[in-house]
């Protein structure tokens, strides 16, 4: 949530000559409504079911760069599909960095409360170990530019191939 998955993923896909998909955008396209509306109508559980189906579908494609929503790692089947069917990169950012990046974004249902920074800290505590369990590579997103992050990723892919 705010780590730069879509921005980094888009540039990475371009440099690798692959198709890019953001799972949140795919969910919206399939449902015909924005994610906040899905949360409002179906709650987080309904959204997570839709998200799991999209991740299952997309992880079966080859030569795809996929950016998932921040909570995608919450379901064990998502973690399994992501880890076993592709190379997973965890773009790690601190809760403070995430708060700075998302504080003016009203399209994030889980942060629409009186303490978004506290919410990010709680989400981080839950999600960080799950991201680490799922990821093949962990990249801290604090200081490097998007281009530097992408170049680091490409180097790591080449070294591990």
C-alpha positions in Angstrom: 0.0 0.0 0.0 2.0 2.9 -1.3 5.3 1.1 -1.7 5.5 1.8 -5.5 4.5 -1.5 -6.9 2.6 -0.1 -9.8 5.2 2.5 -10.7 8.1 0.1 -10.4 6.2 -2.7 -12.1 5.2 -0.6 -15.1 8.8 0.5 -15.7 10.2 -3.0 -15.1 7.7 -4.5 -17.6 8.7 -1.9 -20.2 12.4 -2.7 -19.8 11.8 -6.4 -19.9 9.4 -6.2 -22.8 6.6 -7.8 -20.9 3.0 -7.1 -20.2 2.2 -5.2 -17.0 -1.0 -5.8 -14.9 -2.0 -4.2 -11.6 -4.3 -6.7 -9.9 -6.4 -3.9 -8.3 -7.0 -2.4 -11.7 -7.9 -5.8 -13.1 -10.4 -6.3 -10.2 -12.0 -2.9 -11.0 -12.2 -3.8 -14.7 -13.8 -7.1 -14.1 -16.3 -5.7 -11.5 -17.0 -2.4 -13.3 -16.6 -0.5 -10.0 -13.8 1.0 -8.0 -12.3 -0.8 -5.1 -13.7 1.5 -2.4 -17.2 0.6 -3.8 -16.4 -3.1 -3.5 -15.3 -2.6 0.1 -18.5 -0.6 0.8 -20.8 -3.3 -0.7 -19.0 -6.5 0.2 -16.5 -5.6 2.9 -12.9 -6.6 2.9 -13.8 -10.4 2.9 -15.7 -10.0 -0.4 -12.9 -8.0 -1.9 -10.3 -10.5 -0.9 -12.3 -13.3 -2.6 -12.3 -11.3 -5.8 -8.6 -10.6 -5.4 -7.8 -14.3 -4.9 -9.5 -15.2 -8.2 -7.7 -12.5 -10.1 -4.3 -13.5 -8.6 -5.0 -17.2 -9.4 -5.8 -16.3 -13.0 -3.0 -13.8 -13.6 -0.2 -16.0 -12.0 -1.0 -18.6 -14.6 0.2 -16.3 -17.4 3.8 -16.3 -18.6 6.0 -13.2 -19.1 3.9 -11.0 -17.0 4.9 -8.3 -14.5 2.2 -8.3 -11.8 1.7 -5.7 -9.1 -0.7 -6.9 -6.4 -2.6 -4.9 -3.8 -0.9 -4.5 -0.4 -3.1 -7.1 1.3 -2.8 -9.8 -1.3 -0.4 -11.7 0.9 -3.0 -12.2 3.6 -4.5 -15.3 2.0 -2.3 -18.4 2.0 -3.5 -19.4 -1.5 -2.3 -16.1 -2.9 1.1 -16.4 -1.2 1.4 -19.9 -2.6 0.3 -19.0 -6.2 2.6 -15.9 -6.2 5.7 -17.8 -4.8 5.3 -20.9 -6.9 4.3 -19.4 -10.2 6.7 -16.5 -10.5 9.5 -14.4 -9.0 8.2 -12.3 -6.2 9.8 -9.0 -5.3 8.8 -7.3 -2.0 9.2 -3.6 -2.3 9.6 -2.8 1.4 8.9 0.6 2.8 8.6 1.7 6.5 5.2 2.6 7.9 6.3 6.2 8.0 7.3 6.2 4.3 4.0 4.6 3.4 2.1 7.2 5.4 4.0 10.0 3.6 3.1 8.5 0.3 -0.6 7.7 1.0 -1.7 10.5 3.4 -3.6 12.4 0.7 -5.0 9.4 -1.1 -8.7 9.0 -0.3 -9.0 5.9 -2.5 -7.6 3.6 0.1 -10.5 2.1 2.1 -8.4 0.7 5.0 -6.8 4.2 5.6 -10.1 6.1 5.7 -10.1 6.5 9.5 -8.9 8.9 12.2 -5.4 7.2 12.5 -4.1 6.2 9.1 -0.5 6.2 10.3 -1.4 3.9 13.2 -3.3 1.7 10.7 -0.2 1.5 8.5 1.9 0.5 11.5 -0.5 -2.3 12.4 -0.8 -3.5 8.7 3.0 -3.5 8.4 3.4 -5.6 11.6 1.0 -8.2 10.1 2.0 -8.1 6.5 5.8 -7.7 6.6 6.4 -11.3 7.7 4.0 -12.6 5.1 5.7 -10.6 2.4 9.1 -12.0 3.5 7.7 -15.5 3.4 6.4 -15.0 -0.1 9.2 -13.0 -1.7 12.2 -14.3 -3.6 13.8 -10.8 -3.3 13.3 -8.0 -0.8 14.2 -4.4 -1.9 14.0 -1.4 0.4 12.4 1.5 -1.4 13.5 4.3 0.9 16.1 6.3 -1.0 16.6 4.9 -4.6 14.8 6.4 -7.5 12.3 4.2 -9.5 14.9 3.8 -12.2 17.6 2.7 -9.7 15.1 0.2 -8.2 14.3 -1.3 -11.6 17.9 -1.6 -12.5 18.7 -3.3 -9.2 15.8 -5.7 -9.8 17.1 -6.6 -13.3 20.6 -7.2 -11.9 19.2 -9.5 -9.2 17.1 -11.4 -11.8 20.2 -11.9 -14.0 22.3 -13.0 -11.1 19.7 -15.5 -9.9 19.0 -16.9 -13.4 
